[in-house]
Structure formats: structure tokens, C-alpha cells
Amino acid sequence: MKCPRCSSILNPVDDDGVQIEVCAGCKGEWLSAGELQQLVEHHEEVFTPEEIASVDAVSKVMFTAENCDHDELNCPQCETVLMEHFNYGDTSGIILHKCLECGGIWMDKDQLKKVEMLVDGWKECLNQDVDKYGLILRKIELKEQEELDKAVSISRFGFVNAILRRFCEE
């Protein structure tokens, strides 16, 4: 595969047990579908609180960066498919490119490290957030389940009703 940014060849590299493709030229990284999730959930590097805070500070300043114009890159795997850019975590300011065909993600130099730091920061705050918002989130979860159950019930009723009508017509 060729780099979507500089056309150099992408080379396979092991990163915490996941084989990703790294550009020899610009040091960008190609992750196949699902690999980003594997890496952020199981990465071995430990970041200092200062490193995590630095990414968080950048995130607060740049959270609207997705609305800015960004370069258009073709997927290195699908070649002719234009990737869409997105703001990782919606407000991180870390703009990545994703192929909607194969699900792969292009990350420019050091973006993977920034994503891992960001996720580590989120994990550190998780218990505080659960303590603060857990009750509200549980209420929302129960309400959504109630609405889903109601929708399923209605669709089952509609299905049974349709079968009965058809049976009666024959």
C-alpha cells in the first residue's frame, strides 16, 4: 500500500501486538478496521498526568476543528475511495480520516499517541463521571430500554395482526 499523504510505501509494524502500516516518509499510520479500538483498549505505554493534561488542553482549544476545511485523502487500501475526516471523540480536536468502504483509519504522525493519551485521560476520569452522572445515565438507559421494548411489542403486534388478517382472508 502507498501512503495517502506522500505516496511512500507503507511498512508493517507491530504496535502493542497489533500490526499496523507506517509510512517511511511522513510517519503517518494506517490502521485496518477495528485496530484503533484494540490499540486504545490494550496499549502498554503509560503516560504521565502532564502528557494527558497537554492533550486535554489542546482538545479544549481545538474541539471545533472538524468544521474546518481539511485535505482530502484517498484510502490506501481501496485506493480510489475518498476518506472522510472526523474529530475523534467528537470534541478532541484530533482529526482522523476514515474509509467508509473498508473501515480503515489514517492517522498523521503522532496522532495515535495523542489518541491513546486522550483515552487514558478519559479512563482516569471515568469513576468521577460515574459518581457524578451515573444515576442520570441509568435513568436514560432505562427509558431507552422501555422505548425499545415498546417498539418491539408494537412491531410484534403488527406482525401477528398481519398474519391473522391474511389467515382470515383466505
C-alpha positions in Angstrom: 0.0 0.0 0.0 1.0 3.6 -0.6 0.8 6.5 1.8 -2.2 8.7 1.0 -0.3 11.7 2.1 3.2 11.4 0.5 2.9 8.2 -1.7 5.7 6.4 0.1 5.3 2.7 0.7 3.6 1.7 4.0 5.5 -0.8 6.1 4.1 -3.3 8.6 5.0 -2.6 12.2 3.9 -4.3 15.4 2.3 -1.9 17.9 1.3 -3.5 21.2 0.5 -6.8 19.4 -1.4 -5.1 16.5 0.2 -5.0 13.1 -0.3 -1.5 11.6 1.2 0.1 8.5 3.6 3.0 8.9 4.8 5.4 6.3 8.5 5.6 6.0 8.3 9.1 4.7 5.8 11.2 6.7 5.4 8.6 9.6 1.6 8.5 9.2 -0.1 5.3 10.3 -2.8 3.2 8.6 -5.0 1.1 10.9 -7.3 -1.5 9.4 -10.9 -1.7 10.7 -11.0 -2.4 14.4 -7.3 -1.9 15.1 -7.7 1.5 16.7 -10.1 0.1 19.3 -7.7 -2.7 20.0 -4.8 -0.3 20.5 -6.6 2.2 22.8 -8.0 -0.6 24.9 -4.8 -2.5 25.4 -1.8 -0.2 24.8 1.1 -0.8 27.1 2.6 2.7 27.2 1.8 4.7 30.4 1.5 8.4 30.0 2.3 10.9 32.7 -0.5 13.1 34.1 1.3 16.1 32.4 1.2 14.4 29.0 -2.5 13.6 29.4 -3.2 17.2 30.5 -1.4 18.6 27.5 -3.6 16.6 25.1 -6.7 17.6 27.1 -5.7 21.3 26.9 -5.3 21.1 23.1 -8.6 19.3 22.9 -10.4 22.2 24.6 -9.0 24.7 22.2 -9.5 22.7 19.0 -12.8 20.8 19.6 -14.4 22.5 16.6 -11.5 21.7 14.2 -13.7 19.2 12.3 -15.7 22.1 10.9 -12.6 23.5 9.2 -11.5 22.6 5.7 -9.3 19.5 5.6 -7.3 17.8 2.9 -8.9 15.0 1.1 -7.1 11.7 1.1 -7.7 8.5 -0.8 -7.9 5.3 1.1 -4.5 3.5 0.8 -6.3 0.1 0.8 -9.3 0.9 -1.5 -7.1 3.4 -3.5 -9.8 5.4 -5.3 -12.2 5.8 -2.3 -12.0 9.3 -0.7 -11.8 9.1 3.1 -13.9 11.2 5.4 -12.3 13.2 8.2 -13.8 13.1 11.7 -13.0 14.6 15.1 -12.0 11.7 17.3 -14.4 11.5 20.3 -16.4 14.4 18.7 -14.5 17.1 20.7 -10.9 16.0 20.9 -9.5 18.2 18.1 -7.7 15.1 16.8 -8.8 14.9 13.2 -8.5 11.5 11.6 -9.5 10.1 8.2 -11.7 7.0 7.8 -12.6 5.0 4.8 -16.3 4.2 4.8 -15.7 1.2 2.4 -13.2 -0.8 4.4 -13.3 0.9 7.8 -9.6 1.7 7.9 -8.3 4.8 9.6 -5.4 7.1 8.5 -3.6 8.9 11.3 -0.9 11.5 10.7 2.4 11.4 12.6 1.9 11.1 16.4 -1.9 11.1 16.3 -2.1 7.6 17.6 -0.1 8.5 20.6 -2.4 11.5 21.2 -5.5 9.3 20.9 -4.0 6.9 23.4 -3.2 9.7 25.8 -6.7 11.1 25.4 -8.3 7.8 26.1 -6.1 7.3 29.2 -7.3 10.7 30.5 -10.9 9.6 29.9 -10.3 6.4 31.8 -8.8 8.3 34.7 -12.0 10.4 34.9 -14.4 7.5 34.4 -15.0 6.8 38.1 -15.6 10.5 38.9 -18.0 10.7 35.9 -19.9 7.6 37.0 -20.2 9.0 40.5 -21.4 12.4 39.2 -23.7 11.2 36.3 -24.3 7.5 37.0 -27.9 8.0 38.3 -28.9 10.2 35.3 -27.3 7.8 32.8 -29.1 4.8 34.4 -32.4 6.7 34.1 -31.7 7.4 30.4 -30.7 3.7 29.9 -33.9 2.5 31.5 -36.1 4.9 29.4 -34.4 3.9 26.2 -34.9 0.2 27.1 -38.5 0.9 27.8 -39.0 2.6 24.5 -37.2 -0.2 22.7 -39.4 -2.8 24.4 -42.5 -0.8 23.4 -41.3 -0.6 19.8 -40.6 -4.4 19.7 -44.0 -5.1 21.3 -45.8 -2.9 18.7 -43.8 -4.5 15.8 -44.7 -8.0 17.1 -48.4 -7.0 17.5 -48.3 -5.6 13.9 -46.7 -8.8 12.6 -49.2 -11.1 14.4 -52.1 -8.8 13.3 -50.9 -9.0 9.7 -50.7 -12.8 9.9 -54.2 -13.0 11.4 -55.6 -10.8 8.7 -54.0 -12.8 6.0 -55.3 -16.1 7.5 -58.8 -14.7 7.8 -58.8 -13.5 4.2 -58.0 -17.0 2.8 
